[in-house]
Amino acid sequence: MQLYGCSIEMRITLLQVDSGPSKPEPWELSIDERVEIAHELKKEADDSFSRKKNYDKAADLYGKVIGYIQACLNQMVQSDFVRENRASVYTKDDLEGKIEVAKSNYCACKLYLGDYKEVIIQTSGILHRNGSHVKARWRRAKAYLALNEFDKAKVDLEYLKDNSENDESLLKMVDEEMKQIQVRLKEWEKKEAGMFKNIFSLKQREQ
């Protein structure tokens, strides 16, 4: 740049860019703020499951809910949290209960998607902490049935039958599944009998 025939060199230094209030990093959030995010994700997951029937998306969202709440739980039990006495409206039991709900809903998605082994793993974890969790036990029974693990399915179904006397709709579903087990067992026995018969006939021909 020239001014009055003389060369002028200009240097510009950028000191600050004002882009408005910055978004806090995840680790800067309080427990209550993380739980609020988890609540919003759960609403979206519930909508994807119930209204849109998009079970893949719902499972992914429930997984994120579990992640957020688990992070809150981890933070709560840290010594720093206890020492600093940070306030939260939620207790450890509150957070564990929220994880149970999210995991159970996640299992409902996986049941629809046919990921039966994952359902068994996650529901067994829930039942290890809370053996009376009805939905977890029902979904595990359904997963066992899908994998033809009839004896294990019967254990869960019989537990539900013995401990759900006031829930007529559940008892009806349990009875229907028990009947299905008997039907499928008979089909399985016929299939096995046919297999053994063919093997026996083949051996006789060889002799």
Long-range contacts (C-beta under 8 A, 24 or more apart in sequence): 26-71, 30-86, 30-88, 31-72, 31-75, 31-76, 31-86, 31-88, 31-90, 32-88, 32-89, 32-90, 34-68, 34-69, 34-71, 34-72, 35-68, 35-69, 35-72, 35-90, 35-95, 35-98, 37-68, 38-64, 38-65, 38-68, 38-69, 38-72, 38-98, 38-102, 41-65, 41-68, 42-102, 42-105, 45-105, 46-105, 49-105, 49-108, 49-109, 55-109, 55-112, 55-113, 56-109, 56-113, 58-105, 58-109, 59-106, 59-109, 59-110, 59-113, 62-102, 62-103, 62-105, 62-106, 62-109, 63-106, 65-98, 65-102, 66-99, 66-102, 66-103, 66-106, 69-95, 69-98, 69-99, 69-102, 70-99, 73-99, 96-129, 100-126, 100-129, 100-130, 100-133, 100-136, 103-136, 104-133, 104-135, 104-136, 104-139, 107-136, 107-139, 108-135, 108-139, 111-139, 111-142, 111-143, 114-146, 116-143, 116-144, 116-146, 116-147, 117-143, 117-147, 119-143, 120-144, 120-147, 132-163, 134-160, 134-164, 134-167, 134-170, 138-170, 138-173, 141-177, 142-177, 145-177, 145-180, 145-181, 145-184, 148-184, 148-188, 150-181, 150-184, 150-185, 153-177, 153-181, 154-178, 154-181, 157-181
